[in-house]
Each structure stands twice: as C-alpha cells, then as structure tokens.
Amino acid sequence: MLILFVAAMIAVLVEAFVPRVQRFITQVVLATVGIAASLIFVIYLAVEDTSKLTAGGAVAIDGPALFLQGTILVLGLLAVLTIADEAPESGAFTSQASAVPGSMDEARAARAGLVQTEIYPLILFSMVGMLLFPASNDLLTMFIALEVLSLPLYLLCGLARRRRLLSQEASMKYFLLGAYSSAFFLFGSALLYGFAGSVRLSAISEAITGNSTTAASAVVGKDGLLLLGIGLVAVGLLFKVGAFPFQSWTPDVYQGAPTPVTGFMAACTKVAAFGALLRIAYVAIPGARWDWQPAIWLVAALTMLVGSIIAIVQADVKRMLAYSSIAHAGFILVGLVAMDKDGVGSVLFYLAAYGFTTIGAFALVTLVRTSTPEGGVGGEATHLSQWQGLGKRSPLLAAVFTLFLLAFAGIPLTSGFTGKFAVFSAAVDQAPWGVGLVLVGVAASSIAVFFYIRVIVLMYFNDSVGDAVTVTRPGALTIFAVGVGVVATIGLGILPSAALGLANSSSVFLP
C-alpha cells in the first residue's frame, strides 16, 4: 500500500512539473512500475507468512488480505495496460475533462490531440483504497479506505470521450448514491461503537460473545444498536458490490463510464468490497450470525434472480454485463453465507476468476466501434444489433468473447464453472438452508445462460450489419491483457487445484 501511495503522490507531481509531451509515457511507466513493485512486495509477505496486525492494530496483514491485495494488483495492472493502449485520437477518454460537452474548447482540445493523463494518479489512489479496504481491522480505517477508493472512481466515470452527458450523468449518479451509502456505513459504525465501545473488529466480536472486559462494553439491552448497526454497515458494503436492493446504480454507471474504467471498476472494486464484507462477517460479527445470515441468504437469492432476469431484456452489451455482474455478486454471496474456511476460500477463488474474465471482456468491448462517414473510427458499438455477424467479420474476437461469455455462464472447463461449484459446495455443506439457496443459484444460472447464448447466436448466426461497424486492431498491451484473461479463464477451469489450494490456504483471518 505504501509503495502504491508513494507512486500516486509522485504521479501528482508529474502532472505539475513534467512537460505535457512527456507526461503520458511518464505516467504509464510510473503506474506500471508502482503496481508491479507493490505486487512483488505482497508476494514476498505471502511467502514469508508474516501475518500480523500493524498501524496500531488498524490494519491486518493476513492470508485473505494478501490474497485479495495480490488479485487487485494483478487486475489493476491489466486495466492500466488496456487504458494505456488507447489511441489519443480515438480512445475512450475525453481530451479535456474541464471543457463543456460540445463546446469550442472541447473541439480544440480534441484537434490538438490532448491526453487526459490525470487518469493514472486517480487509478493509483483508488487502488490504494482498494488495498486498504479488505485489510482494515477497524471500522474507521475501513471508512477511510472506502472513501479513498470511491472518490477517484466518481471522477473517472465522467471522463468518457463520447456521449459525455451520459458519462457525466453516470458520474453524478454514482457520486450521490455512493455518498448516501457511505453515510449509511458511517452511521452503522457509530451504532456499533455505541454497542461495543470500540470500532475495532475484534472488540465488537468480543462484545457480542460477552467476553469483553472493558467497562464501556456492558452490552445488556443494546441488541437494537447491534442489529441496526450491522444492517446499516451492510447497506454501505452491499451497495459497493452491487447487490439487491442497492444495485440500481450499476447498469447506468457501467454504461456511462469509459469502458476501460468500467472493466477496472467491475473487477477491482468487487474484489475489495467483498474482502471488507468477508472481514466484517468473519472477524467482527460471527457471534451474531443467526441474526444476519437469513437476511444475507435472502439478499443473495434475490440478487441472483434480479441480475439474471433483467439482463434478458437488455439491448446494450455494457448494460448486459452490468446485470451479469449483479448476478455474480449474488453467487459470491452464496459462499459468504457458508461461514466457514471453505466458504472464504471459495469466495477468494471466485473473485479472482471473475476479475480476469471481466477485464478481458470489457477490453474486447472497446475494440468494436462504429464507422464514421469518412471511413474513420467512431465510438464504441455497444448495441447488440451492432454485434450481428461479428463471428464472420472478426472470428478471433468473437471466439474470445464467446469464451468469456461461457465462463460468465458457468459452463464446464471454464473458470466460471469452477467458481460456482466451489461456492455452491461450501453453501450445501455449511450454510443454513444451503440446499435451497443453491437451488435458487442453479435456477438463476439457467436463466443467465439464455442471454449469454443470445449474444453468441447474434455473432455467429446472424447477418452482418455491413460497414457500419468496424473492429479496431488491438495494440500489444491490450493483446497481453486479453491473453492473460484467456489463459486464466481456461487454466482456472481445467486445472483449478493449485489456485483453489492457494485460496483455501489463505482463508484464515487474524482475530
């Protein structure tokens, strides 16, 4: 975290002092080196097995935190590579975010080929918050991490080059709803402090089980504070993972944000938010599980069904993938309900598998573009009708996208199948009414197969839309990012034992 924070601070100085012509390459190198150095240090800590509490007990360095931090860093690195591969003249980001959409200033900035390099420090700061979020060992540190990861994302969502009003609307909607969810989290934290006399997760757990020795934690008669506090904190976290009934922001923000940012957000934010949710469930409130498990059971079932059913009627690829992410949030919650070591391991594996597939899928969406009347490259062609016949025009892109869709659907020999099998197995073995929840999950998966197969049929069995759509040639960085996604999707589906073993061995939280 400290390495990445230093890199982010240097990136701010680069914006202030490095000449504009050298700024882009400097920022890309700095972001790549910073993330890679952080990843090496996380791997070193994992190999040395140095589990401990640090920063006065506010941060826990343990197996789940290191696994999730490593996952976030790898996915973040792939996201940065896809962003850096965008051509300035046809990329996803506006040339000047401060210019009014459609104004002369915006047109002049586009003609001058300006590049919005502030993207990179914003991503680095957001990743610092993401790394801290699942490692936070008290509620105040967790709230700070939540804000640090969220504020840069609100800005990044409003930087789309085309359909800028839609992008800015998405940014404002995400900001307003995110502010409400943060307020719920903070209010819930205050109530839990009133219950336990501390914001430390272990102290809250001791207060629930009656093992606390502090005078401030005389908890008799405070069950209302505990339950309301858990509920409000859960609202803040369920909003971040896009679970029902707090999922309404997801399709609008995913559609309006620049597509590389959507991929970054869909993969990394979900990993960080589920990490924080796991830590609160397993470290702070395991003693109250019989109170909150039925509610999470219901949320998981409705999230799977709502995401899968509403995705059927979507006509936009990005909105369809947004509802797909909602359904997957429900599948991951199935593993959370299990409340045992296998449940944690299955969630860790699922988050990694889903992240690689998501980064690859959104990278491919950036390549399908409309054609301008002059024969140039226009904006992204995200309407499903524009994907007709893509299998004949660009068979390689269609084949790779088909692989990712099959993984989202949970078809065997893909990472998606292994992930679903892991969380469903954990729920059947350990979760209360786990069989019923798994039956709901199987039904939701069956429904979801319909809209994934519909896209495959459109690409391979429908006629092309002519020259209105073109597929741009990806750069080396995008090819690398998509290639890693393909290898991970197939590798975690065919030979998952090593990754599952690593996830299971990393599933013990420090108390």
C-alpha positions as CSV (number, residue, x, y, z in Angstrom):
1,M,0.0,0.0,0.0
2,L,2.8,2.4,0.9
3,I,4.6,1.8,-2.4
4,L,1.5,2.5,-4.4
5,F,0.7,5.5,-2.3
6,V,4.2,6.9,-3.0
7,A,3.7,6.2,-6.7
8,A,0.4,8.0,-6.6
9,M,2.0,11.1,-4.9
10,I,4.8,11.1,-7.5
11,A,2.1,10.9,-10.2
12,V,0.6,14.1,-8.9
13,L,3.9,15.8,-9.0
14,V,4.4,14.6,-12.6
15,E,1.2,16.3,-13.6
16,A,2.5,19.5,-12.1
17,F,6.1,19.6,-13.3
18,V,6.7,17.3,-16.3
19,P,6.1,18.8,-19.7
20,R,2.9,17.8,-21.4
21,V,4.6,15.9,-24.3
22,Q,6.4,13.6,-21.8
23,R,3.6,13.2,-19.3
24,F,1.8,10.3,-20.9
25,I,4.7,7.9,-21.1
26,T,6.0,9.0,-17.7
27,Q,2.6,8.3,-16.1
28,V,2.2,4.9,-17.8
29,V,5.7,3.8,-16.7
30,L,5.2,5.1,-13.2
31,A,1.8,3.4,-12.7
32,T,3.1,0.1,-14.2
33,V,6.3,0.1,-12.1
34,G,4.4,1.1,-8.9
35,I,1.8,-1.6,-9.3
36,A,4.4,-4.2,-10.2
37,A,6.6,-3.3,-7.2
38,S,3.6,-3.5,-4.9
39,L,2.7,-6.9,-6.2
40,I,6.3,-8.2,-5.7
41,F,6.2,-7.0,-2.0
42,V,2.7,-8.6,-1.5
43,I,4.1,-11.9,-2.8
44,Y,7.1,-11.6,-0.5
45,L,4.9,-11.1,2.5
46,A,2.8,-14.1,1.5
47,V,5.8,-16.3,1.0
48,E,7.3,-15.2,4.4
49,D,3.9,-15.8,6.1
50,T,4.3,-12.7,8.2
51,S,0.7,-12.5,9.4
52,K,0.4,-9.6,11.9
53,L,-1.6,-6.5,13.0
54,T,0.1,-3.2,12.1
55,A,-0.6,0.5,12.2
56,G,-1.6,0.3,15.8
57,G,-3.8,-2.7,15.1
58,A,-5.8,-0.8,12.5
59,V,-4.5,-2.9,9.6
60,A,-4.4,-6.7,9.4
61,I,-1.8,-8.4,7.2
62,D,-3.1,-12.0,6.9
63,G,-3.9,-14.6,4.3
64,P,-7.2,-13.2,3.0
65,A,-5.8,-9.6,2.9
66,L,-2.7,-10.6,0.9
67,F,-4.6,-12.9,-1.5
68,L,-7.1,-10.1,-2.2
69,Q,-4.4,-7.4,-2.5
70,G,-2.5,-9.6,-5.0
71,T,-5.6,-10.1,-7.0
72,I,-6.4,-6.4,-7.0
73,L,-2.8,-5.5,-8.1
74,V,-2.8,-8.0,-11.0
75,L,-6.2,-6.9,-12.2
76,G,-5.3,-3.3,-11.8
77,L,-2.1,-3.8,-13.8
78,L,-4.1,-5.3,-16.6
79,A,-6.6,-2.4,-16.5
80,V,-3.8,0.1,-16.7
81,L,-2.3,-1.6,-19.7
82,T,-5.7,-1.5,-21.6
83,I,-6.1,2.1,-20.7
84,A,-2.5,3.0,-21.9
85,D,-3.2,1.2,-25.2
86,E,-6.0,3.7,-26.1
87,A,-5.1,5.8,-29.1
88,P,-5.4,9.6,-28.2
89,E,-7.4,10.4,-31.4
90,S,-10.0,7.6,-30.9
91,G,-9.6,6.5,-27.3
92,A,-12.3,6.2,-24.6
93,F,-11.2,9.3,-22.6
94,T,-12.0,12.9,-23.3
95,S,-9.2,15.2,-24.2
96,Q,-10.2,17.8,-21.7
97,A,-12.5,16.9,-18.8
98,S,-13.0,20.5,-17.8
99,A,-14.4,21.5,-21.2
100,V,-18.2,21.8,-21.6
101,P,-19.5,18.9,-23.8
102,G,-19.9,20.2,-27.4
103,S,-18.0,23.4,-26.7
104,M,-15.3,25.0,-28.8
105,D,-12.8,24.3,-26.0
106,E,-13.6,20.6,-26.3
107,A,-13.2,20.6,-30.1
108,R,-9.8,22.5,-29.8
109,A,-8.5,20.0,-27.3
110,A,-9.5,17.1,-29.5
111,R,-7.9,18.6,-32.6
112,A,-4.7,19.3,-30.6
113,G,-4.6,15.6,-29.6
114,L,-4.5,16.3,-25.8
115,V,-4.5,13.3,-23.5
116,Q,-6.1,13.3,-20.0
117,T,-3.1,11.9,-18.1
118,E,-4.7,12.6,-14.7
119,I,-6.4,9.2,-15.2
120,Y,-3.3,7.4,-13.8
121,P,-2.9,9.2,-10.4
122,L,-6.6,8.7,-9.9
123,I,-6.4,5.0,-10.6
124,L,-3.4,4.7,-8.3
125,F,-5.2,6.5,-5.4
126,S,-8.3,4.3,-6.0
127,M,-6.1,1.2,-5.8
128,V,-4.5,2.4,-2.5
129,G,-8.1,2.5,-1.1
130,M,-8.8,-0.9,-2.6
131,L,-5.7,-2.5,-1.0
132,L,-6.6,-1.0,2.4
133,F,-10.3,-1.9,2.4
134,P,-10.1,-5.7,2.8
135,A,-7.1,-5.3,5.3
136,S,-8.9,-2.8,7.6
137,N,-9.2,-4.0,11.1
138,D,-11.4,-1.3,12.5
139,L,-14.5,0.5,11.1
140,L,-12.9,4.0,10.9
141,T,-10.0,2.7,8.8
142,M,-12.5,0.8,6.6
143,F,-14.5,4.0,6.1
144,I,-11.4,6.0,5.1
145,A,-10.4,3.2,2.7
146,L,-14.0,3.3,1.3
147,E,-13.7,7.0,0.5
148,V,-10.2,6.8,-0.9
149,L,-11.2,4.1,-3.3
150,S,-14.6,5.7,-4.2
151,L,-13.8,9.4,-4.8
152,P,-11.3,8.8,-7.8
153,L,-13.9,6.4,-9.3
154,Y,-16.6,9.1,-9.3
155,L,-14.3,11.3,-11.3
156,L,-13.1,8.6,-13.7
157,C,-16.7,7.7,-14.6
158,G,-17.2,11.2,-16.0
159,L,-14.3,11.2,-18.4
160,A,-15.8,9.4,-21.4
161,R,-14.8,10.9,-24.8
162,R,-18.1,10.3,-26.4
163,R,-21.7,10.6,-25.0
164,R,-20.2,12.9,-22.4
165,L,-23.5,14.0,-21.0
166,L,-24.4,10.3,-20.3
167,S,-20.9,9.9,-18.8
168,Q,-21.3,12.9,-16.5
169,E,-24.8,11.8,-15.5
170,A,-23.3,8.4,-14.6
171,S,-20.6,10.1,-12.6
172,M,-23.1,12.3,-10.7
173,K,-25.4,9.4,-10.0
174,Y,-22.6,7.2,-8.7
175,F,-21.3,10.1,-6.5
176,L,-24.7,10.9,-5.0
177,L,-25.7,7.3,-4.3
178,G,-22.2,6.5,-3.2
179,A,-22.3,9.4,-0.7
180,Y,-25.6,8.0,0.7
181,S,-24.1,4.5,1.1
182,S,-21.0,5.9,2.8
183,A,-23.3,7.8,5.2
184,F,-25.1,4.6,6.0
185,F,-21.8,2.8,6.6
186,L,-20.6,5.6,8.9
187,F,-23.9,5.8,10.9
188,G,-23.8,2.0,11.3
189,S,-20.2,2.2,12.5
190,A,-21.3,4.8,15.1
191,L,-24.1,2.4,16.3
192,L,-21.7,-0.5,16.6
193,Y,-19.3,1.8,18.6
194,G,-22.3,2.6,20.9
195,F,-22.8,-1.2,21.3
196,A,-19.2,-2.3,21.8
197,G,-17.4,0.8,23.0
198,S,-14.8,0.3,20.3
199,V,-14.6,0.4,16.5
200,R,-12.0,-2.4,16.5
201,L,-13.5,-5.5,14.8
202,S,-12.2,-7.9,17.4
203,A,-13.6,-5.8,20.2
204,I,-17.1,-5.8,18.6
205,S,-16.8,-9.6,18.3
206,E,-15.9,-9.9,22.0
207,A,-18.8,-7.7,23.0
208,I,-21.2,-9.8,21.0
209,T,-20.0,-13.0,22.7
210,G,-19.8,-11.4,26.1
211,N,-16.0,-12.0,26.5
212,S,-15.1,-8.3,26.7
213,T,-13.6,-6.9,29.9
214,T,-13.9,-3.2,29.0
215,A,-16.3,-1.2,31.1
216,A,-17.7,0.5,28.1
217,S,-18.9,-2.7,26.6
218,A,-21.7,-3.5,29.0
219,V,-24.0,-4.7,26.3
220,V,-27.0,-5.9,28.1
221,G,-30.1,-4.3,26.5
222,K,-28.2,-3.0,23.4
223,D,-29.3,-5.6,20.9
224,G,-31.1,-2.9,19.0
225,L,-27.8,-0.9,18.5
226,L,-26.1,-4.1,17.3
227,L,-28.7,-5.2,14.8
228,L,-29.3,-1.7,13.4
229,G,-25.5,-1.1,13.2
230,I,-24.9,-4.4,11.3
231,G,-27.8,-3.5,8.9
232,L,-26.5,0.0,8.1
233,V,-22.9,-1.1,7.7
234,A,-24.2,-3.9,5.4
235,V,-26.0,-1.3,3.3
236,G,-22.7,0.5,2.6
237,L,-20.9,-2.7,1.6
238,L,-23.8,-4.2,-0.4
239,F,-24.0,-1.0,-2.4
240,K,-20.3,-1.3,-3.4
241,V,-20.7,-5.0,-4.5
242,G,-23.9,-4.1,-6.4
243,A,-26.2,-6.5,-4.5
244,F,-30.0,-6.2,-4.4
245,P,-31.7,-3.9,-3.5
246,F,-28.8,-1.5,-3.9
247,Q,-27.9,-2.4,-7.5
248,S,-29.8,0.3,-9.4
249,W,-26.7,2.4,-10.0
250,T,-24.7,-0.4,-11.7
251,P,-26.2,-0.5,-15.2
252,D,-26.2,3.3,-15.6
253,V,-22.7,3.8,-14.3
254,Y,-21.3,0.8,-16.3
255,Q,-22.9,2.2,-19.5
256,G,-21.9,5.8,-19.0
257,A,-18.3,5.3,-17.8
258,P,-15.4,4.9,-20.2
259,T,-15.2,1.2,-20.9
260,P,-11.7,0.6,-19.6
261,V,-12.8,2.3,-16.4
262,T,-15.9,0.1,-16.3
263,G,-13.7,-3.0,-16.6
264,F,-11.4,-1.7,-13.8
265,M,-14.3,-0.9,-11.6
266,A,-16.2,-4.1,-12.2
267,A,-13.2,-6.3,-11.4
268,C,-11.2,-4.5,-8.7
269,T,-14.0,-2.8,-6.7
270,K,-15.9,-6.0,-6.3
271,V,-12.8,-7.8,-5.0
272,A,-12.1,-5.0,-2.5
273,A,-15.7,-4.7,-1.3
274,F,-16.2,-8.4,-0.9
275,G,-12.9,-8.5,1.0
276,A,-14.2,-6.0,3.5
277,L,-17.6,-7.8,3.7
278,L,-15.8,-11.1,4.5
279,R,-13.6,-9.4,7.2
280,I,-16.6,-7.9,9.0
281,A,-18.6,-11.2,8.7
282,Y,-15.8,-13.4,10.0
283,V,-13.9,-11.1,12.4
284,A,-16.5,-8.6,13.8
285,I,-19.9,-10.3,13.8
286,P,-19.6,-14.1,13.6
287,G,-21.3,-14.3,17.0
288,A,-24.4,-12.7,15.6
289,R,-24.6,-14.9,12.6
290,W,-28.0,-16.3,13.4
291,D,-29.4,-12.7,13.2
292,W,-27.8,-11.6,9.9
293,Q,-27.4,-14.9,8.0
294,P,-31.1,-15.2,7.0
295,A,-31.0,-11.6,5.7
296,I,-27.9,-12.3,3.6
297,W,-29.5,-15.6,2.4
298,L,-32.4,-13.6,1.1
299,V,-30.2,-10.8,-0.4
300,A,-28.1,-13.5,-2.3
301,A,-31.2,-15.2,-3.7
302,L,-32.8,-12.0,-4.9
303,T,-29.5,-10.6,-6.3
304,M,-29.0,-13.7,-8.4
305,L,-32.6,-13.7,-9.7
306,V,-32.8,-9.9,-10.3
307,G,-29.5,-9.8,-12.2
308,S,-30.2,-12.8,-14.3
309,I,-33.8,-12.0,-15.2
310,I,-33.4,-8.3,-16.0
311,A,-30.3,-9.0,-18.1
312,I,-32.5,-10.9,-20.6
313,V,-34.2,-7.7,-21.8
314,Q,-31.0,-5.6,-22.2
315,A,-30.1,-4.4,-25.7
316,D,-26.7,-2.9,-24.8
317,V,-23.6,-5.0,-24.2
318,K,-22.3,-2.9,-21.3
319,R,-25.7,-2.9,-19.5
320,M,-26.0,-6.7,-20.1
321,L,-22.6,-7.2,-18.5
322,A,-23.6,-4.8,-15.7
323,Y,-26.6,-7.0,-14.8
324,S,-24.3,-10.0,-15.2
325,S,-22.1,-8.5,-12.5
326,I,-25.1,-8.1,-10.3
327,A,-26.0,-11.8,-10.7
328,H,-22.4,-12.8,-9.9
329,A,-22.5,-10.7,-6.8
330,G,-25.3,-12.9,-5.7
331,F,-23.3,-16.1,-6.5
332,I,-20.4,-14.8,-4.4
333,L,-22.8,-14.0,-1.5
334,V,-23.7,-17.7,-1.5
335,G,-20.1,-18.5,-0.5
336,L,-20.3,-15.8,2.2
337,V,-23.3,-17.4,3.8
338,A,-21.4,-20.6,4.4
339,M,-19.4,-19.0,7.2
340,D,-16.5,-21.5,7.3
341,K,-13.0,-21.8,5.9
342,D,-14.1,-23.5,2.7
343,G,-16.6,-20.6,2.2
344,V,-13.9,-18.0,2.4
345,G,-11.6,-20.0,0.1
346,S,-14.4,-20.3,-2.5
347,V,-15.2,-16.6,-2.4
348,L,-11.5,-15.7,-2.9
349,F,-11.2,-18.1,-5.8
350,Y,-14.5,-16.8,-7.4
351,L,-13.3,-13.1,-7.1
352,A,-10.0,-13.9,-8.9
353,A,-11.7,-15.9,-11.6
354,Y,-14.4,-13.4,-12.2
355,G,-11.9,-10.5,-12.3
356,F,-9.8,-11.9,-15.1
357,T,-12.8,-12.7,-17.2
358,T,-14.3,-9.3,-16.7
359,I,-11.1,-7.3,-17.5
360,G,-10.8,-9.3,-20.8
361,A,-14.5,-8.9,-21.7
362,F,-14.5,-5.2,-21.3
363,A,-11.2,-4.9,-23.2
364,L,-12.9,-6.6,-26.2
365,V,-15.9,-4.3,-26.0
366,T,-13.5,-1.3,-26.6
367,L,-12.5,-2.8,-29.9
368,V,-15.9,-2.9,-31.6
369,R,-16.5,0.6,-33.0
370,T,-18.8,2.4,-35.3
371,S,-17.5,3.7,-38.6
372,T,-17.7,7.4,-39.4
373,P,-19.0,8.6,-42.9
374,E,-15.4,9.5,-43.7
375,G,-14.3,5.9,-43.1
376,G,-12.7,6.7,-39.7
377,V,-13.2,5.1,-36.3
378,G,-16.1,6.3,-34.2
379,G,-17.4,5.5,-30.8
380,E,-18.0,2.0,-29.3
381,A,-20.7,0.0,-30.9
382,T,-22.4,-1.4,-27.8
383,H,-25.9,-2.1,-29.1
384,L,-26.4,-5.8,-29.5
385,S,-27.7,-5.4,-33.1
386,Q,-24.3,-4.0,-34.0
387,W,-22.7,-7.2,-32.9
388,Q,-24.5,-9.2,-35.5
389,G,-22.3,-11.2,-37.8
390,L,-19.2,-10.4,-35.8
391,G,-18.1,-14.0,-36.0
392,K,-17.6,-13.7,-39.7
393,R,-16.0,-10.2,-39.7
394,S,-13.7,-10.8,-36.8
395,P,-13.6,-14.5,-35.9
396,L,-10.8,-14.3,-33.3
397,L,-12.5,-11.5,-31.3
398,A,-15.9,-13.3,-31.5
399,A,-14.2,-16.6,-30.3
400,V,-12.5,-15.0,-27.3
401,F,-15.7,-13.1,-26.4
402,T,-17.6,-16.3,-26.6
403,L,-15.1,-17.9,-24.2
404,F,-15.7,-15.1,-21.7
405,L,-19.5,-15.4,-22.0
406,L,-19.3,-19.2,-21.5
407,A,-17.2,-18.5,-18.3
408,F,-19.8,-16.0,-17.1
409,A,-22.5,-18.6,-17.7
410,G,-20.6,-21.2,-15.7
411,I,-20.1,-23.7,-18.5
412,P,-17.7,-26.6,-17.5
413,L,-14.0,-26.3,-18.3
414,T,-14.1,-22.6,-17.7
415,S,-13.2,-20.7,-14.5
416,G,-16.8,-19.6,-14.1
417,F,-17.9,-23.3,-13.6
418,T,-15.2,-23.9,-11.0
419,G,-16.0,-20.8,-9.1
420,K,-19.8,-21.6,-9.0
421,F,-19.1,-25.2,-8.0
422,A,-16.8,-24.0,-5.1
423,V,-19.3,-21.5,-3.6
424,F,-22.3,-23.9,-4.1
425,S,-20.4,-26.8,-2.5
426,A,-19.5,-24.6,0.5
427,A,-23.1,-23.5,0.9
428,V,-24.5,-27.0,0.7
429,D,-22.1,-28.2,3.4
430,Q,-22.2,-25.4,5.9
431,A,-24.9,-22.7,5.2
432,P,-28.3,-22.9,6.9
433,W,-30.9,-23.8,4.2
434,G,-27.9,-24.0,1.9
435,V,-29.5,-26.5,-0.4
436,G,-32.4,-24.1,-1.0
437,L,-30.0,-21.3,-1.8
438,V,-28.1,-23.5,-4.2
439,L,-31.3,-24.4,-6.0
440,V,-32.0,-20.7,-6.5
441,G,-28.5,-20.3,-7.8
442,V,-28.9,-23.1,-10.3
443,A,-32.1,-21.6,-11.5
444,A,-30.5,-18.2,-11.9
445,S,-27.6,-19.7,-13.7
446,S,-30.0,-21.5,-16.1
447,I,-31.8,-18.2,-16.8
448,A,-28.5,-16.4,-17.3
449,V,-27.4,-18.9,-20.0
450,F,-30.1,-17.6,-22.2
451,F,-28.8,-14.0,-22.6
452,Y,-25.2,-15.2,-22.9
453,I,-26.1,-17.6,-25.7
454,R,-28.2,-14.9,-27.4
455,V,-25.1,-12.8,-27.9
456,I,-23.2,-15.9,-29.3
457,V,-26.1,-16.6,-31.7
458,L,-26.1,-13.0,-32.8
459,M,-22.3,-13.1,-33.6
460,Y,-22.3,-16.4,-35.5
461,F,-25.8,-17.0,-36.9
462,N,-27.0,-13.5,-38.0
463,D,-26.0,-11.4,-41.0
464,S,-23.5,-8.6,-40.6
465,V,-24.7,-5.0,-40.4
466,G,-22.4,-4.0,-43.2
467,D,-19.8,-1.4,-42.9
468,A,-21.5,0.5,-40.0
469,V,-19.3,-1.4,-37.5
470,T,-15.6,-2.0,-37.6
471,V,-13.2,-3.9,-35.3
472,T,-10.1,-1.9,-34.5
473,R,-6.7,-3.6,-34.3
474,P,-5.7,-4.0,-30.7
475,G,-2.3,-2.9,-29.5
476,A,0.3,-5.1,-27.8
477,L,-0.8,-4.1,-24.3
478,T,-4.5,-4.9,-25.0
479,I,-3.5,-8.2,-26.6
480,F,-1.4,-9.0,-23.5
481,A,-4.3,-8.1,-21.1
482,V,-6.8,-10.2,-23.0
483,G,-4.4,-13.0,-23.4
484,V,-3.9,-13.2,-19.6
485,G,-7.7,-13.2,-19.3
486,V,-8.0,-16.1,-21.7
487,V,-5.2,-18.1,-20.0
488,A,-6.7,-17.6,-16.6
489,T,-10.2,-18.4,-17.8
490,I,-9.2,-21.7,-19.3
491,G,-6.5,-22.5,-16.7
492,L,-8.7,-22.0,-13.7
493,G,-11.4,-24.1,-15.5
494,I,-9.2,-27.1,-16.5
495,L,-6.5,-27.1,-13.7
496,P,-8.0,-25.2,-10.8
497,S,-6.5,-27.3,-8.0
498,A,-3.4,-25.0,-7.4
499,A,-5.5,-21.8,-7.3
500,L,-8.1,-23.4,-5.1
501,G,-5.4,-24.7,-2.8
502,L,-3.9,-21.2,-2.6
503,A,-7.3,-19.7,-1.9
504,N,-8.1,-22.2,0.8
505,S,-4.7,-21.9,2.5
506,S,-5.2,-18.1,2.5
507,S,-8.7,-18.2,4.1
508,V,-7.8,-17.7,7.8
509,F,-8.4,-14.2,9.3
510,L,-6.4,-12.8,12.1
511,P,-8.8,-12.3,15.1
